[in-house]
Amino acid sequence: MILVNTDYISGKELEMLGLVKGSTIQSKHLGNDIAQAFKTMVGGELKAYNEMMNEARAIATKRMVAEAEALNADAIVNIRYASSAVMQGAAEVIAYGTAVRFMNK
């Protein structure tokens, strides 16, 4: 499966199959949440939240790819990510793009 954030793949004619997406809501352990709250007082990278968001993006991407595979897609083009806080210490991440099939394999 080819994943790109452009609306084309060089040398390939594409048949659009439709929108595919994947999402997840992730949170950190309460102990990590408290530790990160203290970290905001002194500044610096919030590593536990960074790890949480990386994991969430990976899960959302995997779910998006699964939707594309169910459509027998060869690739997903124009991939985008969005996130939003759903509560203190928890965030939703969504990955979406257009599933395509190669016309000239």
N, C-alpha and C positions, 0 to 999 in steps of 0.2 A: 504494500500500500504506500503510495507516494502522498506526502502531506506537504502542501505549499501554501504560503500566504499571498500568492499572486493569483490572478484570475486566468492564467494560462500555464501550460507546460510546453516548453520549446520543443518543436518538432512533432507535437501531438495534436491531432484534431479530436476535440472532446464532445461527447454527448452528455448533456446535463441530465442527471437522474433525480436531483432534488436536494433539499436542505437536510443535513444531518446534524445532530447535536448530541452532546453528552454533558451531564452536570453532576455535581456532588456538593454536599454541605459538610464541611469539616470543622472540628473544634479541637482545642488542645486540652490536655489534662488540667484540672484545677490548679495543681501545684505549679505547672509550667505557666499558667495564666498569672498567678500571683508573682512568680519570679519575673515575668516579663513586665508586669506593672511596676515593680521596683526599678527595672532597667530603664523605663521611660524617665525616671527622675534624674538619671545621670547621663542619659543619651547613649547613642550607639545602635548597632544593628540588633533587631529583635530576632535572634536566630531561630527560636522555637516557632515563631509565626512564619518566618521565611520557609522553614522546612514544611510547615503545615500547608502553605500555599503551593509549594512545589509538588507536594504529594497530591493535593487537590487538582492541580492542572494535569498531572499524569493520569489520574483516575478519569477526569472529564474527557481527556483525549482518547483514552482507551475505549470509553463508552461511545464516543463519536465514531471511532473507527469500526466498532462492532455494528453500528447502524449502517455504515457504508458497506461493510462486507455483506450484510443481509440483502443489500440491493445489487450485489455482485459488482461493486464499483472497483475501478483500478486505482483511483486516487481521490483525494479531497482537495479542492482548490479554494482559495480565498478564505482561509481559516482565520478566525478571530477568537479572542478570549475576552471574557468580561467577568468581573467579580463584584460582589456586594456583601456588606455585613448584614447578617440576619439577626444577630444578637451579640452581646459582649463576648468576644473570644471565639466567635464562629463566623465563617464566611462561606458563601456560595460561589462556586466557580462554574462557568459554562463555557464550553468550547463549541463552535459551530462553523460550518462551511458548506460547500456544495459538492456533493458526491458526483463523480464523473466516470464515464467509461471511455476508453480509448477507441476511436473509430478506425485507426490505422495501426494495428498492433504489429 
